């Protein structure tokens, strides 16, 4: 069946994708160039924090494939992020740290974990799916805590060696950041391409009207499971990048509910379905939690929660809605002027 049969031929912002693609690509290219130049002008610590923003942003974007594109809000998505982090760390520590082997292991193991758990999860709907993913996340966190011989338990997995590129360990913060930026860009581009493909259009159609898509000959279960696995694989890539940071340390908290909830809040505050909105919101999470949090006398979480409440209630479509609303109004005013 052709992609034209899919009901959702217009993106979530309400305008045709083709009209904004050139501007979006230009902005993405400028942002990429600016990020690539960061290590040349910024101190090591801010560079490291920016790398963590990229990693958490990639996690939020992978979750947006589920929430905004497929309509499957998950409270256990950090499980695949943590699985990827542990897999990359263990491979680097006990086998090889040569790039990109640890990242490939992270993506593969996370995809397998997502396939095994998603086969059951995507059969449910609504609040049942939400609670089932929460339970899956809690089970994987408990496994990380109890399997201390492999994961280090509550003490975490430390002593992960620096990633090696062409036999040379990347010990300088700038090189680590460029490595993170390169593979994070691959992850972002993968999700973007999936969302713009006929596969992504089918996922939107299933989100909007599953019974109609079934009557058109699509299999909602297969499409949702494929989306679930792909989102889990990209989350595993983000986790693998976390394990390649300098002085990397993976703990059960990276698998737990708090990380999943923050990623879901980033998607909601950034604008579900926009992809770039959740990435910006995720960067704000890291900024408030890790940079300004220690200066707020332990009230960083409170400030973070208040910021998200304001974003969700005052911004109709999240952070991304600010841009889409502005660009929508402009053509309307031009049309009114021409009519006069």
Phi, psi and omega in degrees: 000139185282162181293339182293342180284346181287130184301322188271091178259359179242142183288174188294340181281348176097358179243161184286133185301323187298334184284339184248355184301313181302315179296318180297319179292323179295316179297317179298320179294318178297316179298318180297319179295318179297316179296320180296333181273352185304310183299342181281340186232353186244148180294161184301317184295310176300326177297318178297318179295323178294324175297320178293327176296319177298320182292312180291327176296321177295322176298315180295320180294321177295324177290329178296331175299325177281310188284304187278327184266315185263340181078034181238087179290123185245139175252014180228021185292334179294344178302318182282331172298313179291321177300318178295320180295314179296318181297313179296319180295318180292320178296316180293326185280321188247353180233281180209144176258009181292127179290145358257032186302312179300323180291320177298320177296320179298314181295316183295311182294320178295321178295320178295316178297319179293323179293319182293319181273327180292331178305328178268319188294317186287355175283346180259171183222158172058227184294333178293320176296318180300313181290326180292319177293326176298317179295320178298317179298319179293321179296318180291325176294319178296324177295319179295325180284323185273335182273060188294334180295337181251312186268347185087358178061219180294338179284344178083171179259109180242186180068026180283125182289159178294145179295143181250133177239116184056039177082000181250121178295137178271093184257343177275140187300323180297317179293322177297319180295316179296323176297315179296316181298319182298310184281330174295322177297321177298317178295315178300314182296324178297312180295318180298315180296320178296320182291333181266355183274169173303329176297316178295323177297322178294320178298319178295321178296320178294322177298318185280321183203087185294321182294324178293318178297323178294321179291337177277356176105003178277155176254098182304323181297314182294318181292317180293322178294318178298317177296322179296317181292317180296319177296319178294323179295318179290324174297323176296323176298318177298318177295321177298323177293326176299321182285349180263000178290159177297138182054041182298142181212116183256128182234165176300338177297332179290345181259343195279184185296322183301315179296318178296317182294319178296320178295319179293321176295324177297321178295316181294316182286329181280335182113097183299133179094348182273339181071303182286331178298310176300328178295319178293317179297322178295321177297322178294325177300310181297320181298312182288318185287315189259334183262307182266344181303312180298337180271000183255021177056042177080008181258018180299320179295322179296315179297320179297316178297319178296320179297320180289323178298316178298316181296317184290320185275329183266333180255113187301315180245031179073195181299321180296333180295334178298315181288316183294322179295318180296317182285337177288319184292327184299308178298327180295317180294321179296322180293319179296321179295320180293325181292326179289000000 
